[in-house]
């Protein structure tokens, strides 16, 4: 057996353990009894440590070095490139530190859930401080040139730095702040999504229906409920979605489902022969987020979508018969100063991300302390959004990410919005988007994304992938253009 084939075999072998770990973690967030969290966290830590030890072993390192000389095809060259990159980074982290990270973040999630339920940050503060210190230690082990936060950013968006973010953010922040001020002066459309009570069972059926229309394969997945919606790949032909339901807010569940569906379509579109290999993932978390935001905002919040989908929605909730497609479309695109990131409209959303970036970059560089987070959060909310939370549940406790230890992840959401707009304008060169959506021809959109994004998987760095798709490097300009064009129609306003 050649070194390259042996390397693939070893990665696929360890992938079985990773699949088991993914299943355990999925259960942790969906069906596990609350009293089991401590022992489950310990099990996650042990299995995660086992996987990590092999991925940083001398044996794997030697195989990567041998395979580097054999790789001939573009796929094999990409495989070795990313395998070597991951190996060298992970090799810097001691296995015991990684196990500690896995255990403490699993504990933190359960404590976060309790703290959020009781709206009391003090319950969570000590455990979060443990997680932050472990993350700082990991960043120090990995190393960085200018900013400790860069070591964490690279986990989620390779090549991105704090410096680059600080170049992208100012013009975007200025435009969005001015846009929010102008739009919120206008009369707000009627929000039928939050005006009535919506039966939960029918919401579940509607969620399944929209996923089927998008092209999600239920033969290779399922949808469940969790406190924080997410998508996870358990293994080949097993990509799972979770969402949440509120009898008083149909918009929350519907768009959370579509959002996670975008992630799932990406995962289901990755070539089977890449599964289990370092190239068998999305190009980056921001590219992944571009797919969820594309389906949630650019597709499902468009007027052509509601012209097509309104009769379907009426089958589940007759109240939609009282409104036109234009009414529902405008309600889907209400812009308002809101407290919760996951419920934010696409104009204010990036402002929510910017404040999180500010906070976690400062936290990782020890400019602020964990105990100060509720105060700092409220100050940043006032600065960026113009409102202040009245409690911790609506403020600093609303996101689970820090409990997971995923510092450096939040910028991916903002970058994903920028990527999605740039991909959208590239797609317009090949497809009559509005026409196909109104006719319900979602397969044409999906097939284009399959060819340009999904099937590329992780064979290219994100900056190279977006340049291949659009002919340009990532720019905030396309997102600004998209917002200007769309909200000129929604609100009859010039931005």
N, C-alpha and C positions, 0 to 999 in steps of 0.2 A: 504494500500500500504506500502511495506517495505521501509525503509530509502534508500536502494540502488536503488530501482526502482524510488523512488521520486527524488533522486539525478539525475538520468539519464533523467527523464522527465524535470527537471528544466534546465539542460544543453541544452537539445534539444530545449526547449522554447527560451532560449537566443540565440541559434544558428540561429534562424530565423532573428533576428536583425543583427547578425554578417554577415549573407548572404547578407542582404540588404546593409550593409556597404561595403562589398566586391564588390558588383555590382556598387555602387556609385564610389568607388575608381578605379575600372576598367574603368568606363566611364571617370573619371578624366584624365586618362592617354591615352585614345584612341580617343574619339569622342567629348569631352566637348569643347564648344567655349572658346577661351582664356580669354575673358572678364568675364567669370563666375567664375574664379578661387577663388576670395576672398569669395564670398558667399558660394561656394561649400566647401571651406575649413572650413568655420564656421559650415556648416551642418555636415561635417565629424566629427568635434570636438564634437558637441552636441551628435550625435548618439554614437560615440566612448565612450564618457563619461558615457552615459546611460548604455552601455554594461559593462563598467569597474566597475561602481558602483554596479551592481548586482553581478558581479564576485568577488567582495570584501565585499559583504554584510554579516551582522551577520547571516541572514537566511541561506545563502549558507554554511557558516562556521559551523553552528550547524548540518546541514544535512551531511556534510562531516564527522564530528565527529561521528555521529550516524551510518553512513554507514561503517565506519572503523571497527566497531564491527560485522558487518553482512557479510562482503565480504568473500566468500568461494572459488569461482572459481578463476583461475589465472587471467582471464580478469578483474573480479571485483576488485581483489586486486591491479592490475595495475592501474585501473581506480581511485581508492581511493588514491593510492600513488601519482599519478601525479596531481590529483585534489588538494590534500593537499599541495603539493609542489608549484603549481601555485598560490594557494590561499594565502599561507603564504608570498610568494614573492610580489605578487601584492598588498596585504593588506598594505604593507609598503609604497606604493606610494599614496599620497593624490589624490582623484578624480579630484580636480581642477588643480593639476599639470599635470595629465594625459590628461585632456582636453586641457590645454595649449600646451602640447607636440603635440597633434593631429592637432590643429589649425596651430601652427607655422611650423610644418613639411610640412603640405599641402601647405602653402604659400611658403615655401622654395623651393618646387619642381618646382612651376611655375616660380619663380625668377631664379632658377638654369637653367631652359630651356632658358630663355631670355639671361642670362649671357653666356651660352654655345654658343648660336646662334651668339652672338656678340663677343665672345672670350674675355670677360672682367670680370675678377674675382671680381673687385671692386663693380660691380652691386650686387653681391651675398654675399659679405663678412659680412655685418651687419646682414643679416638674418641668415647666417650660425652661426655667433657668438651667436645669441639668442638660436639657436637649441643646440649648444654645451653646453651652460650654463644650459639649461634645462636637458640635458642628464647627465651632471655632478651631478646635484641636485638629479636626479633619482637614480644614482649609490650610492650617499651618503645615500639616504633613504633606499635602499636595504641593503647596508653594504657589507663589504669584509674583508678578513684577511690581505692580504699583498699589493694588488694592486687594485686601484679603477677600472681599466679596467676589472678585473676579474668579477665584478658584471654584466658587460655588456656581456662579453663572455658567461656567463652561460645562458643567454636568448637564444642563438643560438646553443651552444654546451655544454650541461650539463656536468659538471665535468672537463672541460678544464680550464686551468689557463695560465697566462702569463709565469709562470715558466716552465710549460710543453712545451709550444710553443718554448721557448728559448732553450729547450733540443732537440726538433725535427729539428729546423731550421738550426743550424750550419752545420751538415753533409750534409743535403740536399742542402743548399746554395753552399757549397764547390763543391759538385758533379756537380750541374747544371751550375755553373759558368765555370768550366773546360770543361763541355760538350759543352756549347755554344761557347766557344773559339775554340774548335777543329772542331766543325761542320761548323761554319761560315767561316773557312779557306777553306772548300771544295766548289766546284762549285755548285751553286744553281740550282735546277731543273727548267725547264720551267713551269711557272705558267699560264696555260691556263684559270684558273678561273678569272684572272684579265687582260687577253690579248685582250678580245673582248668586244663588247657591248651585254648585255643579256636583252632581252625584259622582262619588269617587270611582265606582265601578265603571261608569261610562267614560270617565277620564282615562282609566286604564285601557279601555277598548279603543278610545281615540288615539292614545299614545301608540298602541300597537299598529293601528291603521296607518298613521303618518310614517312610521318607520318602514312599513311594508312598501308604501308608495316611494319612499326615498331609495329603496333598494336593499335595505338591511335584510340579511338572510337569517331568519329565525331557526332554520335547520342547523345553524352554526352559532347560535346565541340565544339569549333570553333577556328579559327585562324584570327587574326587581325594585324594591324600595330601600333607600338609605337616607340617613340624615343629610348627607352631602352627595349629590349626584356624581357618579363617576363611571368610567368605562375601563374594563380590564380584560386582558387577553390571558385566559387560563392556559391555553395551548392551541394546537392546530384545530381549526373548526370549532372554536369555543371562545367567542368574543362577547362579553356580557356587559349589559347596560344597567345602571340604576337611575331612578328618578325619585321625585317626591310629589305628594299631592296635597292640595289645600282646597277644601270645599268652597272657600270664598275667593279663590284665585286660580282660574283656569290657565291664565297666561304663564304662571310659574311652572306648572307641570308640563304644559305643552312645549314651551321653548326650551326647558331643561332637557326634555326628551329628544327634541330635534338636535340640540347641541351635542348631546352624548351620541346621538345617531351619527353625526358627522365624524366624531372620533372613531366610532365602530366601523363605518364604511372604509375609512383609511386602513384600519387593522385587517379587515376582511379582504382588502385589495392588495395586500402585500403578497408577493409570489410565494407559493408554498415551498419552493426549493430554498428560499432564504430563511425559513422558520428555524429558530434555534441558533442561528448564526449571528455574529455581531452586525451583519447588514440586514437582519430580519426585523428591524424596528422602523419607526418613523425617522425622518431625517433629523428632526429636533422636536422639542416640545412646542416651540413656536410654530413650526410647520404643521405639527399635529393640531395645534389650536386654530390655525388658519382654516382647517377643514371643518371643524365644529362651528366656528364663527361664520364661515361661508354659508353653511346650510341653515344655521339659525337666523342670521341677519340678512344676508344678501338674497337667499332663496325664500325662506319662510316668512320674512317680514316685507316681502315685495308685494306690489299690487297684483301682478300676474298670478302669483301664488294664491291669493285669496279669491281671485276670479275663478280659479280652478277648484280650490279647496272648499269654498263656502257651501256648495251643495252637500259635500261629504260631512262637514261639521254639523249641518242641519239634521243629518240622520241620527246624530248622537245628542244634540242639544237644539231643540226647536227654537230657542230664543234667537238663534242666528238668522232666522227667517225675517225677523223684524228689522234687520240692518242690511245695508248694501255692502258689497265687497269693499268699496271705498271707505265706508265707516269702519269696518273691521281692520282694514289696512292702516288707517290713521290711528286706531286704538292700539295696534301692534307697535306703533312707532312713537308713542307718547314720550316726550322728553321732560324729565322733572328731576329736581334735586332729591335724591333718595339715599337712604342709609345703607342698604344692602347691596353689595357688589353683584351677586348672582341675579339680582332682580333689576339691575341698572340697565338703562337704555344704552344704545351704542354710541350716543354722543357723550354721555357722562362716564361711561364705563372706563375709558382709559385714564380718566382723572382718579378713579378709585385705585387703579393699578399704580399710578405714579406715587400716590401717598404711601402705599405699601412698600414700594421700592425705596423711598426715602427712609422709612422706618427701619426696614430690615437691614439696609446697608449700614445705617448708623448703629444698629444693634450688634451686627457682626464685627464692626470696628470699634466696639465698646465706647461709642460716643453717648449712648443712652443705656439705661439699665432696664431689665425686665420689669421690675416693680413700677417703673415710670410709664409703661406702655399705655394704660388706660388714659392718662393725661395727654401723652404725646399723640395718641390716636385722635382724641377729640380736637386737639389743636390743628392737626393736619386735615381733619374733616372740615373744619371751619375754613381753612385756607383754600382747599381744593374744591370742595363741593358747596360750601356756604351754609351748611347746617351741622348741628352737633347731636350725637346720640344721647338719649336720656338714660341708657343703661348699657351694661357690658355686652349683653346678648346682641344688641343691635350695633355694637361698636367693635371693640377689640377681640371679642370672642366669636365673631361671625364666621371666620374661616378656620378650617382644620389644618391648613398647610404647615404652620409652624409646629404643630403637634407631630406631624410626619417628619419634621426636620428638613423639609424641602425649601430651605432658604436659597434664593436665586431663581426660584420657579416663577414667582409672580410676574416678572417682566415678560415672560413667554406669552402671557395673555395679551398684553399690549402689542407685542411684536406680531402675534398671531393675527390681530386685527389689521395690522399694516400689510402683512403677507397676503391676507385674504383679499384685500382690495386690489393689490397688485396682480394677483392671480385672476381676479374677476375681469379686469380690463384686458388681460391677455386672452382670456376665454372669449371675450366679445369679438375678437378678430376672427374667430372660427365658427361661432354659434350665434344664432339669433335668440339670445337668452330669453327675452320677454315672451316671444312667440312660443318657444318650446315649453316654458314653464306654464303658460296659460293653457296649453294643450295637454299638460300633464306628462310630457315626454322627459321625465327626469332621468331616464336611462342615457340620453344623449349627454346630459351634464355630467352624470356619473362616469360614463365611459371616457370623457375628455379628462376628468380628474384622475381616473385610473391610469391613463396613458402618461399624463404629464407629472403626476405626483405619486400616486399610490404604488405603482409598480416599480418606481425608482427606489422605494423603501429608504434604506440608509446607505445607499451606494455613493452618495455625494454629500458634502458639507452643505448646510442650508444656504450659505451665501452663493455657492456655485449652482445649487438647484434653482433658486429664484432667478438668477441671471439666465439660466438655460430656458426657463419658462417665459420670462418677460423681456429678456434682452437687456435688463438693467439690474443694478444692485438694489438692495432694499432701500425704499424711500418713504418718508411720511407723506409725500405729495399725493400719492394715489388715494390714500385713505381720506385726506382732506378733500380731494376732488369728489370722491364718492359721497361724503357727507353733504357737501355743498349741493350736488345735483339732486340727491334724494330728498333732503329736507326743504329744498326750495319748493318741491311739489307737495310734500306732506303738510307744511305749514304756510305755504305761499309767502315765503320770506327769502330774502337774499342774504347769504352768509359771507 
